[in-house]
């Protein structure tokens, strides 16, 4: 039980607004601590369900972080694809203008998404 209190005190000092994973870790530690306080089987089952949900949220948090990077990378891929279409020999001026607008659009989406993701969390690693 003492170990649980030490973990709870260490997590209480964390800045939860900057790092949602530390808040999730604190909740999981608290649920782990509660497990040792309650003995009845019904409460143990509820604790196990809450613990499983906590693990699901940890996994979801990791996946969302990866999806943010994948989204920006996809936007950059599409921008580069349209840039390569611009380099094609023999395209008309109107086709080049269209490809240029598409390239700029995808690049703008990548920049905007990258800025928003950096604003939302400090754990985001920009692919740009």
N, C-alpha and C positions, 0 to 999 in steps of 0.2 A: 504494500500500500504506500509506503514511503516513496518508492520509485515513481509511482503514478502521480503523487503530489509534486515531485520535483519536475517531472515532465510537464505537468499542468502549469507550474510557475514559470518555467522557461518559455512555454508557448504563449503565456499571457503577456509576456513582454514583446512578442512579435508584432510587427505592423501588418495587421490583417488586410488593410485596404490596399497595400502594395503587393501583397502576395497571398492570393486566395488559397494556395496550397497549404500554407501554414495554418490557416483557419481550419481547413479540412483535417489536417493532421491533429490539431488541438481537439476537435470534436471526436475523432477516432480514439485519441488517447483517453478522453473523458469516458467514452463508451467502454473502453477497455477497463478503466478504473471502476466503473459502475458494475462490471461483471463480478468483481470480487466482493462487492458489498451486498449483492442480492443472491440468495441461495435457491429460492423456489424455482422449480422447473419451468413454469410458465414465463417467469421473468427472464430466465436464461434463454428461452426460445426467442423472446422478443429482442433480447440483446444480440443474439446471433443474426437475426434478420436485419437489425440496425447496422451491425458490423458489415454484413454482406452489402447493404446499400451504400455504406461508407466506401467500401472497396470499389463499387460500381462508379461512384462519383469521382474517385481518384482516377480511375481509368478514363472516364469521360473528360476530365480536366486535361489529361495528357493528350487525348485524341483531339480535343478542340485546339490545343496549342499547335499540333501538327497540321490540322486542317487550315489554320491561319497561314502557315508557311506554304502549304500546297496551293492555296488560293492565289497568293501573290505570285508564286512561280508559274501558275497556269496563265495568269494575265501577262506576265513577261514573255512566256512562250508564244502566246498569240501575237503580242507586239512584234517579236522577232520574226514570226512567220510572215506577217504583213510587210515587214521591212525587206525580207527576202523576196516577196512578191514584187516590191518596188524595184528591186535590182534585176528583174527579168528583162531580157533584151527584147525589144520590139513591142512594148506595151504602149497603148495610146495615152494621150495626156489625160483624158477623162478617167481611164482606168488607174493611172498613176495617182491622180487626185483622190480617187476613192480609196486606194490602198494606203495613201498617206493619212487620210482621215481615220481609217480603221486602226492603223498603227498608233496614231496619237490617242485614240479612244482607249485602246487596251493599255497603253503606257499610263494614261491618266488614271484608269481604274487600279492599276498596280500601285501607283503612288498614293492614291487616296486610301486604299485598303491598308497599305503599309503604315501610313500615318495613323490611321484609326487603331490598328492593332498595337502599335507602340504606345499610344495614349491609354489603351485599356489595361495593358499589363506590362510589367517590367521584365517578365520572363520570356517575352517574344524575341526571337532571333530573326532579324530581317534578312531575307535572301537578296536584297538589293545592294 
